[in-house]
Amino acid sequence: MSAHAPKHPPAPLPDGPEPAEETDAAPPLDVRARRTRDRLRKAVLRLASERPVEEIAVADLVREARVNRTTFYKHATSPAKVLEQVLYEELDRVRAVWITDVLAAELPVPEIWERASGVLLDHLERYDALYTVGLVGHRSAVLHQLLVEHFTASVATLLERDPRAVPGRDGTVAWRVESASRFMAHGEAGIVEAWLSLPAPRERHLFVSAATALLPSWLVPGPPEGVAGA
């Protein structure tokens, strides 16, 4: 990875276009293709709730979804890509809550973290079996990396708006945004893994308090230069 140019694309701001359903910006799907996509997504969620996605072969997924291989490869290159499509649609909404609160500049920083953590917890609990199977005991490097890359893009989206918020002065702005974004993303993923490792039923307030205490206030940038208020 180049140290001077982030690999991840910047995430869309919430007041921009709605994110496309297809990760490769494909044209809208017809009814049959949409039905097939939905079957693949439901199948990968079932299988990844039983074992890490790395252990799911294409043959396993097409059998579970009742589609053929040729049809599968029209939708994705691997079971992990199908899982990414499912999870990123919801994680994009988690990101939108956080960015909307930050840009509104109406709430104290701890409350912004509390709200964002609550929405993320809703997502984690909705797919509890999947995340527990994949992240507890570090069984799925793929699932861990999916979270880290999404968190990285979320942080970078804000820091690229206001590079003044990025700590340090050495190196290019691109380098400082990339290093800070990845540092914070791995920390957030660590909180997720630590919370999932707790015995059920897990207490949500432990996740929220950890995120509020550990994630820094500088990660919520002030208004851009020349903007009054906030």
N, C-alpha and C positions, 0 to 999 in steps of 0.2 A: 504494500500500500504506500502510495506517495505520501510523504509527510506534509506536503504543501497543498494538496488538493483533496478534499473529502470525497470518498467514493460514493456516499449516499446522496441521492438527490434531495434538495430542500423540500420539506413538506409544504403543501398548500396551506395558506392562511384560511381561517374559517369563513371569511367573507368573500373568498374566491370561489371558483367553480367547485361543484360537488365532486368528490373523488370518483373516478370511474370504477365500475364493478370489476372490470377485467384489468389485471395488473399490466398487461401489455397494450392497453388502450385499444383493444379490438373493437370493431363495430358492434352494435347491439346484437344480442343473440336472439335467434328465432325461438319459438316455443319449445321445439324438440331439443335444441341445444341447451336451453336454459334448464329443462327438466334433467338432462344428462348431467349438467354441471351441479345441480342441486343434489343429485344422487351420489355423485363423487364426493361432494363436501360432507354429506351426512355419513357416508361410508368411512371417510378418513377420520372423522371425529370419533366414530365408534371404535375403530381399530386403534387409534392413537390414545384412547382411554384405557386400552388393555396392555399396550406395549409401546416402547419408544418408536417414533416415526421412522428412525433409521432401520428398524427391523420389519417395516412393512414393505413388501415387494409390490411391484406393479401388478403382478399376478394376483396377489392377495386383495388389492384394492378393486381391480376390475371384477373379481369374483363377488366381492361384497356388494359392489354397486350394480352388478348385473349389466355391465357394458363390455364391449370388446376392446382390445388393445389399441386398434386403430382409432377408435372414437376417443379413448383416453388421451392419446397424444395430440389430439386436436385441442385439448383443454389445458394440458400441463405436461411438463417434462418428467415429473417425479411425484410420488405421494407427498413429499415435503413441500413442493410448490402448491399443491392443492391446500394443504394445511395453512401455508402462509396466506393464501388468498382469503380463507375463512377468518383467521385470527386478525389479519390486518384491517379488514373491514370494520371490526369492532374496535380495535385499538386506535384506528383513525378517529373514531368518535370520542374516545378517551382523550386523545390529543386535542381535539377541538374544544372540549370543555376547558382544559388547562389554558390553551392559547387565548380563548375568548376572555377568560377571567383576567389573564395577564394584560391583554391589550385594553380591556376596559379600565384597568387601574383604579378600581373602586373598592377592592377588598384588601385587608392586611395580608402580608405574605403567608403567615401561618394558615389563614383561612383558605387561601388559594391552594396550598398543599393539601389541606384536609379535604376540600371538594374533589380535587383531582385524584387523590388516593381513594376516596369513596367510590368513584366511578370505576377506577382500575380494579378495586376489590370486587365490585359487582361482576366484572368480566372474569376475574380469577375464580370466583365461586361458581359462575355459570359453567365453566369448564374445569371444575375442580379435579375430576379424575384424570383428565388429560395432563394438566399441569403437574399434578402430584406424581403421576407415572413418569413424566419426562424430566422433571427438575429435582425432585427429592432423590438424593443419592447421585446426582449428576449423571443420570442415565441417558439423557438426550442432549448432546452438544448442539444439534440442529435447533431444537426448541429454544435453548438458551440463547443462541445466536440470533434467532428471529426476534426475540424480545430486545436484545441489546441493540440490534440495528434499528428497530423502530424507536426505542428510547433515544438513540443517538440522533436520528433525524428530527425528533421533536425538540430536543435541546438546541440543535444547530439552527433550527428554524427561527428561534427567538434570538440567539446570539448573533446570527448574521444580520438581523434587523438593526441591532445596536451593539457593534463591536466594543464600545466603551465598557460594556458589562463584563467582558472577558478578562480574568485576572492575568497579570504578567504583562511584560512589554517586549520580551525577546521573540524573534521570529516574525513571520508574516501573520497577518490577521487570519488567513486561511488555516495556518498551522495551529494558532491558539484556539480558534473555534473548534477545529477537529479534535485536538487533544482534550480540551475541556469537555466537549460533548461526549466523547467516548469514556472519559473518566467518570462523569456523572451517570452515564447509561449503565456502566458496569456496577456502579454503586446501587442504583435503583433495582437492577436485576438481582443483586445480592440481597436486598431487603425482601424481594419477592420470594427468593429461594429459602431464606431464613424463616419467613412466615409460613410457607407451605410445609416446612419441616416440623412445625409444632404439631402436637397431637390434636386431633379433632375432638370437639368443635373448637376451631381457632377463634380467638378474640380479635375482632376487626380493629379495635382501638389500639392494639399493640402495633399493627402495621401503620396506622395513621400517625401515632405518636413518634414512631421511628422515622418515618419519612419527614415529618414536620421538624424534628430535631436535627436530622442529619443532612437533609438537602439544603443548600445554602441560600440565603436571601439574595445574593448577587445573581442567582439564576433567574430571578424575576426582574428583568431590566426595567429601568425607568423609561419615560417617554423619549422618543428620538430628539435630537438637538433641534431647538427652534419650536418645540411643542410645549405650550404652557400647561399648567395644571398637573394633576396626578403627582 
